[in-house]
Amino acid sequence: MKFSADDFKHLYAEMPDEELRSLVRGELTEVARQCYDAEVARRGLSVAKPRRTTQPVVVAEGPEEIVPESEDPVEEAINEEVEREEEEDLAPAAIFTSREEAKAAKGRLQSAAIPAFLEDDTLAGGGFRLLVAVSYVDQAREVLGEAQ
């Protein structure tokens, strides 16, 4: 299951103002960025523009290869990680019988920088499922286990 615009809208709508402001807009995908912009506008929040860091100019004695930003290995690794997470299936990290417990657990995961979504499966008798990307399941369960 991929993260959809509705997933991002729901996630951003549940974030407190400061948490929403702490997101780095430039690191979001196009879909996530649109949902972020809509939520910020809906709340009437002012978001500080990120400061662009400049690097000192170095004068070399000979010709030097200039690496464009898009070929920055660190930036590429981050972009690949974000794309991988967006394409990753979701799996339950925990199941709760009460909405309050599930929301508290979701907050703990988000505080640990683990994206999480609540799924209300009570009509089918399944309770409230706390979903995370498959690669985060073990880490999420560890965070939730430490809190208990």
BELKA-V315288 format. One record per run of one state. SS is the DSSP state (alpha for helix, beta for strand, coil for the rest). FROM is the first residue (numbers start at 1). LEN is the number of residues. If there is no record, write none. Layout:
ss=[SS:SS]
from=[FROM:FROM]
len=[LEN:LEN]
This chain:
ss=[coil:alpha:coil:alpha:coil:alpha:coil:alpha:coil:alpha:coil:alpha:coil:beta:coil:alpha:coil:beta:coil:alpha:coil:beta:alpha:coil]
from=[1:5:15:17:23:25:28:30:44:69:72:73:88:90:97:99:112:117:121:122:125:128:134:148]
len=[4:10:2:6:2:3:2:14:25:3:1:15:2:7:2:13:5:4:1:3:3:6:14:1]
